[in-house]
Amino acid sequence: MRVATSQLEPGCLLTKDVMGRTNRPIVSKNTTLQPVHIDVLNKFNIDIVEVSNRRSDGSLFIASEQEPQENLHPELRSEEPVLPFFESYLTAVQEYKKWFVSWQGGSPLNISAIRRVMVPLLERAVESAGREVFSLHHYTSSNDYIYHHSVAMGLLSSYVASKMGYNYGEWIQVGLAGLLADSGMAKISEHITWKESPLTEREYEMVKNHPTYSYRNVEKISSLSTHAKVAILQHHERLDGTGYPLGVSQNKIHPFSQIIAVCDMYHAMTSERMYRRKQSPYKVLEEILQEQFGRYDHKVISALVKEMTSYSTGTNIRLSDHREAEVIFVEKANPTRPLVRIVEDGQILPLKEQLNLHIVEVYE
Protein backbone atom coordinates (compact mmCIF):
# COMPACT_ATOMS: atom_id res chain seq x y z
CA MET A 1 0.00 0.00 0.00
CA ARG A 2 1.13 3.59 -0.63
CA VAL A 3 1.72 5.73 2.45
CA ALA A 4 3.31 9.05 3.22
CA THR A 5 6.89 8.89 4.51
CA SER A 6 5.70 10.74 7.62
CA GLN A 7 3.50 7.74 8.44
CA LEU A 8 6.33 5.21 8.44
CA GLU A 9 7.35 3.34 11.57
CA PRO A 10 10.35 1.09 12.33
CA GLY A 11 9.53 -2.46 11.24
CA CYS A 12 7.59 -1.46 8.12
CA LEU A 13 8.49 -3.49 5.01
CA LEU A 14 9.15 -1.79 1.69
CA THR A 15 7.46 -3.57 -1.23
CA LYS A 16 9.00 -1.41 -3.98
CA ASP A 17 12.43 0.18 -4.53
CA VAL A 18 12.64 3.87 -3.63
CA MET A 19 14.58 5.25 -6.59
CA GLY A 20 16.94 8.23 -6.68
CA ARG A 21 17.99 10.47 -9.53
CA THR A 22 20.91 8.16 -10.39
CA ASN A 23 18.42 5.39 -11.25
CA ARG A 24 19.70 3.40 -8.27
CA PRO A 25 17.59 2.64 -5.21
CA ILE A 26 17.90 4.95 -2.24
CA VAL A 27 16.36 2.14 -0.21
CA SER A 28 15.77 -1.28 -1.78
CA LYS A 29 12.49 -3.19 -1.77
CA ASN A 30 12.08 -5.85 0.91
CA THR A 31 14.02 -3.68 3.39
CA THR A 32 12.78 -3.76 6.99
CA LEU A 33 12.76 -0.05 7.75
CA GLN A 34 14.74 1.22 10.72
CA PRO A 35 14.96 4.85 11.94
CA VAL A 36 18.08 5.40 9.80
CA HIS A 37 16.16 4.40 6.63
CA ILE A 38 13.25 6.70 7.46
CA ASP A 39 15.72 9.54 8.11
CA VAL A 40 17.37 8.94 4.71
CA LEU A 41 13.97 9.02 2.96
CA ASN A 42 13.14 12.31 4.62
CA LYS A 43 16.51 13.82 3.69
CA PHE A 44 15.94 12.86 0.06
CA ASN A 45 12.49 14.50 0.21
CA ILE A 46 10.69 11.24 -0.60
CA ASP A 47 6.98 11.87 0.04
CA ILE A 48 5.44 8.50 -0.81
CA VAL A 49 6.60 4.90 -0.47
CA GLU A 50 5.00 1.50 -0.91
CA VAL A 51 4.95 -0.80 2.09
CA SER A 52 3.26 -4.00 3.23
CA ASN A 53 0.25 -3.79 5.51
CA ARG A 54 2.18 -6.03 7.91
CA ARG A 55 5.39 -5.27 9.76
CA SER A 56 8.36 -7.67 9.69
CA ASP A 57 7.12 -9.34 12.90
CA GLY A 58 3.78 -10.14 11.24
CA SER A 59 1.74 -7.53 13.10
CA LEU A 60 -0.66 -5.29 11.16
CA PHE A 61 0.62 -1.88 10.14
CA ILE A 62 -2.13 0.73 10.16
CA ALA A 63 -0.94 4.11 8.96
CA SER A 64 -1.56 6.94 11.39
CA GLU A 65 -4.45 9.31 10.72
CA GLN A 66 -3.63 12.15 8.33
CA GLU A 67 -5.73 14.42 6.17
CA PRO A 68 -9.22 13.56 4.94
CA GLN A 69 -9.23 11.27 1.89
CA GLU A 70 -10.12 14.00 -0.57
CA ASN A 71 -7.12 16.12 0.54
CA LEU A 72 -4.55 13.34 0.21
CA HIS A 73 -1.92 13.29 -2.51
CA PRO A 74 -3.51 11.61 -5.58
CA GLU A 75 -1.11 8.67 -5.39
CA LEU A 76 -2.25 7.96 -1.84
CA ARG A 77 -5.93 7.55 -2.74
CA SER A 78 -5.60 4.03 -4.09
CA GLU A 79 -3.95 1.02 -2.54
CA GLU A 80 -2.40 -1.93 -4.33
CA PRO A 81 -3.32 -5.34 -2.93
CA VAL A 82 -0.63 -7.17 -0.97
CA LEU A 83 0.36 -10.55 -2.41
CA PRO A 84 -1.71 -13.19 -0.63
CA PHE A 85 1.36 -15.41 -0.18
CA PHE A 86 3.38 -12.69 1.52
CA GLU A 87 0.53 -11.69 3.82
CA SER A 88 -0.17 -15.32 4.68
CA TYR A 89 3.52 -15.88 5.42
CA LEU A 90 3.65 -13.01 7.92
CA THR A 91 0.42 -14.21 9.52
CA ALA A 92 1.98 -17.66 9.92
CA VAL A 93 5.05 -16.11 11.56
CA GLN A 94 2.78 -14.33 14.03
CA GLU A 95 0.94 -17.60 14.74
CA TYR A 96 4.19 -19.51 15.18
CA LYS A 97 5.31 -16.91 17.69
CA LYS A 98 2.16 -17.56 19.74
CA TRP A 99 2.69 -21.32 19.52
CA PHE A 100 6.33 -20.99 20.57
CA VAL A 101 5.43 -18.92 23.63
CA SER A 102 2.84 -21.53 24.59
CA TRP A 103 5.44 -24.31 24.22
CA GLN A 104 7.76 -22.35 26.47
CA GLY A 105 4.97 -22.44 29.04
CA GLY A 106 4.71 -26.22 28.75
CA SER A 107 1.70 -26.54 26.41
CA PRO A 108 1.75 -29.45 23.91
CA LEU A 109 1.76 -28.93 20.15
CA ASN A 110 -1.69 -28.44 18.68
CA ILE A 111 -1.12 -30.11 15.32
CA SER A 112 -4.67 -29.36 14.11
CA ALA A 113 -4.12 -25.60 14.55
CA ILE A 114 -0.69 -25.87 12.95
CA ARG A 115 -2.05 -27.71 9.92
CA ARG A 116 -4.91 -25.19 9.47
CA VAL A 117 -2.38 -22.36 9.16
CA MET A 118 0.46 -24.15 7.39
CA VAL A 119 -0.98 -26.64 4.89
CA PRO A 120 -2.59 -23.94 2.66
CA LEU A 121 0.64 -21.93 2.86
CA LEU A 122 2.77 -24.95 1.96
CA GLU A 123 0.50 -25.57 -1.03
CA ARG A 124 0.86 -21.96 -2.13
CA ALA A 125 4.63 -22.14 -1.78
CA VAL A 126 4.87 -25.21 -3.99
CA GLU A 127 2.53 -23.69 -6.58
CA SER A 128 4.60 -20.49 -6.76
CA ALA A 129 7.37 -19.88 -9.26
CA GLY A 130 9.86 -20.03 -6.42
CA ARG A 131 10.92 -16.40 -6.38
CA GLU A 132 8.69 -15.58 -3.40
CA VAL A 133 9.89 -18.60 -1.45
CA PHE A 134 13.54 -17.73 -2.02
CA SER A 135 12.95 -14.12 -0.95
CA LEU A 136 11.69 -14.94 2.55
CA HIS A 137 15.04 -14.04 4.12
CA HIS A 138 14.36 -10.38 3.30
CA TYR A 139 11.57 -10.26 5.87
CA THR A 140 13.51 -11.80 8.74
CA SER A 141 14.47 -9.43 11.53
CA SER A 142 17.08 -10.38 14.12
CA ASN A 143 14.60 -9.86 16.97
CA ASP A 144 12.10 -12.36 15.52
CA TYR A 145 14.58 -14.58 13.70
CA ILE A 146 13.57 -17.88 15.30
CA TYR A 147 9.90 -17.47 14.30
CA HIS A 148 10.65 -16.43 10.71
CA HIS A 149 13.27 -19.16 10.41
CA SER A 150 10.93 -21.98 11.37
CA VAL A 151 8.14 -20.91 9.00
CA ALA A 152 10.64 -20.32 6.19
CA MET A 153 12.26 -23.73 6.80
CA GLY A 154 8.86 -25.35 6.36
CA LEU A 155 8.10 -23.50 3.12
CA LEU A 156 11.55 -23.98 1.61
CA SER A 157 11.63 -27.66 2.54
CA SER A 158 8.23 -28.32 0.96
CA TYR A 159 9.22 -26.46 -2.19
CA VAL A 160 12.54 -28.28 -2.62
CA ALA A 161 10.96 -31.67 -1.84
CA SER A 162 8.30 -31.11 -4.50
CA LYS A 163 10.96 -30.22 -7.08
CA MET A 164 12.82 -33.41 -6.20
CA GLY A 165 9.76 -35.42 -7.24
CA TYR A 166 8.16 -36.23 -3.88
CA ASN A 167 4.36 -36.53 -3.98
CA TYR A 168 1.84 -34.24 -2.28
CA GLY A 169 1.60 -36.21 0.96
CA GLU A 170 5.40 -36.44 1.22
CA TRP A 171 6.19 -32.76 0.68
CA ILE A 172 3.45 -31.74 3.09
CA GLN A 173 5.10 -33.97 5.72
CA VAL A 174 8.54 -32.54 4.88
CA GLY A 175 7.16 -29.00 5.23
CA LEU A 176 5.54 -29.68 8.59
CA ALA A 177 8.76 -31.34 9.78
CA GLY A 178 10.74 -28.28 8.65
CA LEU A 179 8.37 -26.00 10.56
CA LEU A 180 8.62 -28.05 13.76
CA ALA A 181 12.31 -28.98 13.59
CA ASP A 182 13.24 -26.12 15.94
CA SER A 183 10.19 -26.34 18.19
CA GLY A 184 12.48 -27.86 20.83
CA MET A 185 14.23 -24.48 21.13
CA ALA A 186 11.29 -23.57 23.40
CA LYS A 187 12.94 -25.82 26.00
CA ILE A 188 16.25 -23.95 25.80
CA SER A 189 16.98 -21.04 28.14
CA GLU A 190 15.75 -17.72 26.72
CA HIS A 191 19.12 -16.25 27.66
CA ILE A 192 20.69 -18.54 25.06
CA THR A 193 17.91 -18.27 22.48
CA TRP A 194 18.06 -14.48 22.35
CA LYS A 195 21.75 -13.98 23.11
CA GLU A 196 23.21 -11.12 21.04
CA SER A 197 26.76 -12.49 20.93
CA PRO A 198 28.25 -15.84 19.85
CA LEU A 199 27.45 -18.79 22.09
CA THR A 200 30.00 -20.23 24.47
CA GLU A 201 30.97 -23.88 24.04
CA ARG A 202 28.77 -24.84 27.00
CA GLU A 203 25.79 -22.90 25.62
CA TYR A 204 26.25 -24.51 22.21
CA GLU A 205 26.22 -27.95 23.83
CA MET A 206 22.86 -27.07 25.37
CA VAL A 207 21.48 -25.91 22.00
CA LYS A 208 22.52 -29.24 20.48
CA ASN A 209 19.77 -30.87 22.56
CA HIS A 210 16.99 -29.08 20.67
CA PRO A 211 16.46 -31.75 17.94
CA THR A 212 15.80 -34.28 20.70
CA TYR A 213 13.34 -31.92 22.40
CA SER A 214 11.66 -31.28 19.03
CA TYR A 215 11.30 -35.01 18.45
CA ARG A 216 9.73 -35.49 21.86
CA ASN A 217 7.23 -32.76 21.02
CA VAL A 218 5.96 -34.72 18.01
CA GLU A 219 6.63 -38.41 18.72
CA LYS A 220 3.02 -39.13 19.76
CA ILE A 221 1.33 -37.11 17.00
CA SER A 222 -0.35 -39.62 14.69
CA SER A 223 -0.88 -37.20 11.80
CA LEU A 224 2.88 -36.79 11.40
CA SER A 225 4.54 -39.70 9.62
CA THR A 226 7.43 -41.63 11.11
CA HIS A 227 9.59 -40.24 8.29
CA ALA A 228 8.76 -36.66 9.34
CA LYS A 229 9.51 -37.40 12.99
CA VAL A 230 12.88 -38.93 12.13
CA ALA A 231 13.64 -35.91 9.91
CA ILE A 232 12.96 -33.60 12.86
CA LEU A 233 15.35 -35.59 15.06
CA GLN A 234 18.04 -35.74 12.37
CA HIS A 235 17.92 -32.29 10.79
CA HIS A 236 21.34 -31.41 12.23
CA GLU A 237 22.98 -34.73 11.37
CA ARG A 238 25.59 -34.68 8.58
CA LEU A 239 26.54 -37.35 6.05
CA ASP A 240 30.15 -37.41 7.30
CA GLY A 241 29.04 -38.09 10.88
CA THR A 242 29.93 -34.63 12.24
CA GLY A 243 26.35 -33.63 13.11
CA TYR A 244 24.22 -33.92 16.24
CA PRO A 245 22.50 -35.11 18.44
CA LEU A 246 23.48 -38.70 17.56
CA GLY A 247 26.43 -38.26 15.20
CA VAL A 248 25.04 -40.81 12.74
CA SER A 249 26.34 -40.86 9.17
CA GLN A 250 25.25 -41.35 5.57
CA ASN A 251 23.20 -44.56 5.33
CA LYS A 252 21.46 -43.93 8.67
CA ILE A 253 20.21 -40.44 7.81
CA HIS A 254 16.70 -40.08 6.37
CA PRO A 255 16.48 -38.17 3.04
CA PHE A 256 13.79 -35.87 4.47
CA SER A 257 16.19 -34.66 7.14
CA GLN A 258 18.73 -33.64 4.50
CA ILE A 259 16.16 -31.50 2.71
CA ILE A 260 15.44 -29.67 5.96
CA ALA A 261 19.16 -29.44 6.77
CA VAL A 262 20.05 -27.74 3.48
CA CYS A 263 17.07 -25.34 3.68
CA ASP A 264 17.96 -24.60 7.32
CA MET A 265 21.53 -23.68 6.36
CA TYR A 266 20.45 -21.62 3.34
CA HIS A 267 17.89 -19.53 5.23
CA ALA A 268 20.16 -19.06 8.26
CA MET A 269 23.06 -17.79 6.15
CA THR A 270 20.88 -15.40 4.14
CA SER A 271 19.01 -13.93 7.14
CA GLU A 272 19.77 -11.16 9.61
CA ARG A 273 20.55 -12.70 13.00
CA MET A 274 21.49 -11.43 16.45
CA TYR A 275 25.23 -11.67 15.89
CA ARG A 276 25.59 -12.39 12.17
CA ARG A 277 24.89 -10.24 9.12
CA LYS A 278 22.87 -11.70 6.26
CA GLN A 279 24.61 -12.69 3.03
CA SER A 280 23.55 -12.65 -0.60
CA PRO A 281 21.67 -15.86 -1.51
CA TYR A 282 23.90 -16.36 -4.53
CA LYS A 283 27.07 -15.94 -2.50
CA VAL A 284 25.64 -18.49 -0.05
CA LEU A 285 24.92 -20.90 -2.92
CA GLU A 286 28.54 -20.63 -4.04
CA GLU A 287 29.75 -21.39 -0.54
CA ILE A 288 27.42 -24.40 -0.32
CA LEU A 289 28.66 -25.69 -3.67
CA GLN A 290 32.31 -25.19 -2.79
CA GLU A 291 32.42 -26.30 0.82
CA GLN A 292 29.43 -28.43 1.78
CA PHE A 293 29.61 -31.46 -0.52
CA GLY A 294 30.25 -34.53 1.61
CA ARG A 295 28.23 -33.13 4.50
CA TYR A 296 24.89 -32.72 2.69
CA ASP A 297 23.05 -34.78 0.07
CA HIS A 298 24.24 -33.53 -3.34
CA LYS A 299 20.77 -34.20 -4.83
CA VAL A 300 19.23 -31.70 -2.40
CA ILE A 301 21.94 -29.11 -3.04
CA SER A 302 21.55 -29.57 -6.80
CA ALA A 303 17.77 -29.08 -6.55
CA LEU A 304 18.22 -25.89 -4.50
CA VAL A 305 20.83 -24.48 -6.88
CA LYS A 306 18.75 -25.36 -9.94
CA GLU A 307 15.65 -23.61 -8.57
CA MET A 308 17.60 -20.57 -7.36
CA THR A 309 19.42 -20.12 -10.68
CA SER A 310 16.45 -20.69 -12.95
CA TYR A 311 16.86 -17.20 -14.42
CA SER A 312 17.05 -17.05 -18.20
CA THR A 313 18.40 -14.70 -20.85
CA GLY A 314 16.96 -11.22 -20.29
CA THR A 315 16.49 -11.61 -16.53
CA ASN A 316 17.27 -8.42 -14.61
CA ILE A 317 19.61 -8.65 -11.63
CA ARG A 318 21.38 -6.43 -9.11
CA LEU A 319 25.07 -6.93 -8.37
CA SER A 320 26.89 -6.52 -5.07
CA ASP A 321 28.29 -3.14 -6.23
CA HIS A 322 24.65 -1.94 -6.64
CA ARG A 323 24.75 -1.92 -10.45
CA GLU A 324 21.76 -3.23 -12.39
CA ALA A 325 22.48 -5.82 -15.07
CA GLU A 326 20.80 -8.19 -17.52
CA VAL A 327 21.61 -11.88 -17.86
CA ILE A 328 22.71 -12.72 -21.41
CA PHE A 329 24.11 -16.25 -20.98
CA VAL A 330 24.13 -18.92 -18.27
CA GLU A 331 26.81 -21.60 -18.18
CA LYS A 332 25.66 -24.88 -16.71
CA ALA A 333 28.98 -25.22 -14.91
CA ASN A 334 28.70 -21.76 -13.31
CA PRO A 335 24.97 -21.13 -12.69
CA THR A 336 25.58 -18.48 -10.00
CA ARG A 337 27.95 -16.53 -12.27
CA PRO A 338 26.31 -15.87 -15.66
CA LEU A 339 27.49 -13.55 -18.40
CA VAL A 340 25.74 -10.19 -17.84
CA ARG A 341 25.33 -6.79 -19.49
CA ILE A 342 25.50 -3.72 -17.24
CA VAL A 343 22.36 -1.62 -17.80
CA GLU A 344 24.06 1.75 -17.22
CA ASP A 345 26.81 1.51 -19.86
CA GLY A 346 26.26 -1.75 -21.79
CA GLN A 347 29.50 -3.31 -20.50
CA ILE A 348 29.64 -7.11 -20.81
CA LEU A 349 30.86 -8.86 -17.66
CA PRO A 350 31.60 -12.58 -17.26
CA LEU A 351 30.90 -12.93 -13.52
CA LYS A 352 32.96 -16.13 -13.34
CA GLU A 353 36.00 -13.88 -13.87
CA GLN A 354 34.79 -11.15 -11.49
CA LEU A 355 35.15 -12.95 -8.17
CA ASN A 356 34.81 -9.68 -6.25
CA LEU A 357 31.22 -9.38 -7.55
CA HIS A 358 28.16 -11.54 -6.97
CA ILE A 359 24.43 -11.42 -7.64
CA VAL A 360 22.43 -9.87 -4.81
CA GLU A 361 18.91 -9.90 -6.24
CA VAL A 362 17.03 -11.35 -9.20
CA TYR A 363 13.96 -9.57 -10.56
CA GLU A 364 11.04 -10.90 -12.58
C-alpha positions in Angstrom: 0.0 0.0 0.0 1.1 3.6 -0.6 1.7 5.7 2.4 3.3 9.1 3.2 6.9 8.9 4.5 5.7 10.7 7.6 3.5 7.7 8.4 6.3 5.2 8.4 7.3 3.3 11.6 10.3 1.1 12.3 9.5 -2.5 11.2 7.6 -1.5 8.1 8.5 -3.5 5.0 9.2 -1.8 1.7 7.5 -3.6 -1.2 9.0 -1.4 -4.0 12.4 0.2 -4.5 12.6 3.9 -3.6 14.6 5.3 -6.6 16.9 8.2 -6.7 18.0 10.5 -9.5 20.9 8.2 -10.4 18.4 5.4 -11.2 19.7 3.4 -8.3 17.6 2.6 -5.2 17.9 4.9 -2.2 16.4 2.1 -0.2 15.8 -1.3 -1.8 12.5 -3.2 -1.8 12.1 -5.8 0.9 14.0 -3.7 3.4 12.8 -3.8 7.0 12.8 -0.1 7.8 14.7 1.2 10.7 15.0 4.9 11.9 18.1 5.4 9.8 16.2 4.4 6.6 13.3 6.7 7.5 15.7 9.5 8.1 17.4 8.9 4.7 14.0 9.0 3.0 13.1 12.3 4.6 16.5 13.8 3.7 15.9 12.9 0.1 12.5 14.5 0.2 10.7 11.2 -0.6 7.0 11.9 0.0 5.4 8.5 -0.8 6.6 4.9 -0.5 5.0 1.5 -0.9 5.0 -0.8 2.1 3.3 -4.0 3.2 0.2 -3.8 5.5 2.2 -6.0 7.9 5.4 -5.3 9.8 8.4 -7.7 9.7 7.1 -9.3 12.9 3.8 -10.1 11.2 1.7 -7.5 13.1 -0.7 -5.3 11.2 0.6 -1.9 10.1 -2.1 0.7 10.2 -0.9 4.1 9.0 -1.6 6.9 11.4 -4.4 9.3 10.7 -3.6 12.2 8.3 -5.7 14.4 6.2 -9.2 13.6 4.9 -9.2 11.3 1.9 -10.1 14.0 -0.6 -7.1 16.1 0.5 -4.6 13.3 0.2 -1.9 13.3 -2.5 -3.5 11.6 -5.6 -1.1 8.7 -5.4 -2.3 8.0 -1.8 -5.9 7.5 -2.7 -5.6 4.0 -4.1 -4.0 1.0 -2.5 -2.4 -1.9 -4.3 -3.3 -5.3 -2.9 -0.6 -7.2 -1.0 0.4 -10.5 -2.4 -1.7 -13.2 -0.6 1.4 -15.4 -0.2 3.4 -12.7 1.5 0.5 -11.7 3.8 -0.2 -15.3 4.7 3.5 -15.9 5.4 3.6 -13.0 7.9 0.4 -14.2 9.5 2.0 -17.7 9.9 5.0 -16.1 11.6 2.8 -14.3 14.0 0.9 -17.6 14.7 4.2 -19.5 15.2 5.3 -16.9 17.7 2.2 -17.6 19.7 2.7 -21.3 19.5 6.3 -21.0 20.6 5.4 -18.9 23.6 2.8 -21.5 24.6 5.4 -24.3 24.2 7.8 -22.4 26.5 5.0 -22.4 29.0 4.7 -26.2 28.8 1.7 -26.5 26.4 1.7 -29.5 23.9 1.8 -28.9 20.1 -1.7 -28.4 18.7 -1.1 -30.1 15.3 -4.7 -29.4 14.1 -4.1 -25.6 14.6 -0.7 -25.9 12.9 -2.1 -27.7 9.9 -4.9 -25.2 9.5 -2.4 -22.4 9.2 0.5 -24.2 7.4 -1.0 -26.6 4.9 -2.6 -23.9 2.7 0.6 -21.9 2.9 2.8 -25.0 2.0 0.5 -25.6 -1.0 0.9 -22.0 -2.1 4.6 -22.1 -1.8 4.9 -25.2 -4.0 2.5 -23.7 -6.6 4.6 -20.5 -6.8 7.4 -19.9 -9.3 9.9 -20.0 -6.4 10.9 -16.4 -6.4 8.7 -15.6 -3.4 9.9 -18.6 -1.4 13.5 -17.7 -2.0 12.9 -14.1 -1.0 11.7 -14.9 2.5 15.0 -14.0 4.1 14.4 -10.4 3.3 11.6 -10.3 5.9 13.5 -11.8 8.7 14.5 -9.4 11.5 17.1 -10.4 14.1 14.6 -9.9 17.0 12.1 -12.4 15.5 14.6 -14.6 13.7 13.6 -17.9 15.3 9.9 -17.5 14.3 10.7 -16.4 10.7 13.3 -19.2 10.4 10.9 -22.0 11.4 8.1 -20.9 9.0 10.6 -20.3 6.2 12.3 -23.7 6.8 8.9 -25.4 6.4 8.1 -23.5 3.1 11.6 -24.0 1.6 11.6 -27.7 2.5 8.2 -28.3 1.0 9.2 -26.5 -2.2 12.5 -28.3 -2.6 11.0 -31.7 -1.8 8.3 -31.1 -4.5 11.0 -30.2 -7.1 12.8 -33.4 -6.2 9.8 -35.4 -7.2 8.2 -36.2 -3.9 4.4 -36.5 -4.0 1.8 -34.2 -2.3 1.6 -36.2 1.0 5.4 -36.4 1.2 6.2 -32.8 0.7 3.5 -31.7 3.1 5.1 -34.0 5.7 8.5 -32.5 4.9 7.2 -29.0 5.2 5.5 -29.7 8.6 8.8 -31.3 9.8 10.7 -28.3 8.7 8.4 -26.0 10.6 8.6 -28.1 13.8 12.3 -29.0 13.6 13.2 -26.1 15.9 10.2 -26.3 18.2 12.5 -27.9 20.8 14.2 -24.5 21.1 11.3 -23.6 23.4 12.9 -25.8 26.0 16.2 -24.0 25.8 17.0 -21.0 28.1 15.8 -17.7 26.7 19.1 -16.2 27.7 20.7 -18.5 25.1 17.9 -18.3 22.5 18.1 -14.5 22.3 21.8 -14.0 23.1 23.2 -11.1 21.0 26.8 -12.5 20.9 28.3 -15.8 19.8 27.4 -18.8 22.1 30.0 -20.2 24.5 31.0 -23.9 24.0 28.8 -24.8 27.0 25.8 -22.9 25.6 26.3 -24.5 22.2 26.2 -28.0 23.8 22.9 -27.1 25.4 21.5 -25.9 22.0 22.5 -29.2 20.5 19.8 -30.9 22.6 17.0 -29.1 20.7 16.5 -31.8 17.9 15.8 -34.3 20.7 13.3 -31.9 22.4 11.7 -31.3 19.0 11.3 -35.0 18.4 9.7 -35.5 21.9 7.2 -32.8 21.0 6.0 -34.7 18.0 6.6 -38.4 18.7 3.0 -39.1 19.8 1.3 -37.1 17.0 -0.3 -39.6 14.7 -0.9 -37.2 11.8 2.9 -36.8 11.4 4.5 -39.7 9.6 7.4 -41.6 11.1 9.6 -40.2 8.3 8.8 -36.7 9.3 9.5 -37.4 13.0 12.9 -38.9 12.1 13.6 -35.9 9.9 13.0 -33.6 12.9 15.4 -35.6 15.1 18.0 -35.7 12.4 17.9 -32.3 10.8 21.3 -31.4 12.2 23.0 -34.7 11.4 25.6 -34.7 8.6 26.5 -37.4 6.1 30.2 -37.4 7.3 29.0 -38.1 10.9 29.9 -34.6 12.2 26.3 -33.6 13.1 24.2 -33.9 16.2 22.5 -35.1 18.4 23.5 -38.7 17.6 26.4 -38.3 15.2 25.0 -40.8 12.7 26.3 -40.9 9.2 25.2 -41.4 5.6 23.2 -44.6 5.3 21.5 -43.9 8.7 20.2 -40.4 7.8 16.7 -40.1 6.4 16.5 -38.2 3.0 13.8 -35.9 4.5 16.2 -34.7 7.1 18.7 -33.6 4.5 16.2 -31.5 2.7 15.4 -29.7 6.0 19.2 -29.4 6.8 20.1 -27.7 3.5 17.1 -25.3 3.7 18.0 -24.6 7.3 21.5 -23.7 6.4 20.5 -21.6 3.3 17.9 -19.5 5.2 20.2 -19.1 8.3 23.1 -17.8 6.1 20.9 -15.4 4.1 19.0 -13.9 7.1 19.8 -11.2 9.6 20.5 -12.7 13.0 21.5 -11.4 16.5 25.2 -11.7 15.9 25.6 -12.4 12.2 24.9 -10.2 9.1 22.9 -11.7 6.3 24.6 -12.7 3.0 23.6 -12.7 -0.6 21.7 -15.9 -1.5 23.9 -16.4 -4.5 27.1 -15.9 -2.5 25.6 -18.5 -0.1 24.9 -20.9 -2.9 28.5 -20.6 -4.0 29.8 -21.4 -0.5 27.4 -24.4 -0.3 28.7 -25.7 -3.7 32.3 -25.2 -2.8 32.4 -26.3 0.8 29.4 -28.4 1.8 29.6 -31.5 -0.5 30.2 -34.5 1.6 28.2 -33.1 4.5 24.9 -32.7 2.7 23.1 -34.8 0.1 24.2 -33.5 -3.3 20.8 -34.2 -4.8 19.2 -31.7 -2.4 21.9 -29.1 -3.0 21.5 -29.6 -6.8 17.8 -29.1 -6.5 18.2 -25.9 -4.5 20.8 -24.5 -6.9 18.7 -25.4 -9.9 15.7 -23.6 -8.6 17.6 -20.6 -7.4 19.4 -20.1 -10.7 16.4 -20.7 -12.9 16.9 -17.2 -14.4 17.0 -17.0 -18.2 18.4 -14.7 -20.8 17.0 -11.2 -20.3 16.5 -11.6 -16.5 17.3 -8.4 -14.6 19.6 -8.7 -11.6 21.4 -6.4 -9.1 25.1 -6.9 -8.4 26.9 -6.5 -5.1 28.3 -3.1 -6.2 24.7 -1.9 -6.6 24.8 -1.9 -10.5 21.8 -3.2 -12.4 22.5 -5.8 -15.1 20.8 -8.2 -17.5 21.6 -11.9 -17.9 22.7 -12.7 -21.4 24.1 -16.2 -21.0 24.1 -18.9 -18.3 26.8 -21.6 -18.2 25.7 -24.9 -16.7 29.0 -25.2 -14.9 28.7 -21.8 -13.3 25.0 -21.1 -12.7 25.6 -18.5 -10.0 27.9 -16.5 -12.3 26.3 -15.9 -15.7 27.5 -13.5 -18.4 25.7 -10.2 -17.8 25.3 -6.8 -19.5 25.5 -3.7 -17.2 22.4 -1.6 -17.8 24.1 1.7 -17.2 26.8 1.5 -19.9 26.3 -1.7 -21.8 29.5 -3.3 -20.5 29.6 -7.1 -20.8 30.9 -8.9 -17.7 31.6 -12.6 -17.3 30.9 -12.9 -13.5 33.0 -16.1 -13.3 36.0 -13.9 -13.9 34.8 -11.2 -11.5 35.1 -12.9 -8.2 34.8 -9.7 -6.3 31.2 -9.4 -7.5 28.2 -11.5 -7.0 24.4 -11.4 -7.6 22.4 -9.9 -4.8 18.9 -9.9 -6.2 17.0 -11.4 -9.2 14.0 -9.6 -10.6 11.0 -10.9 -12.6 
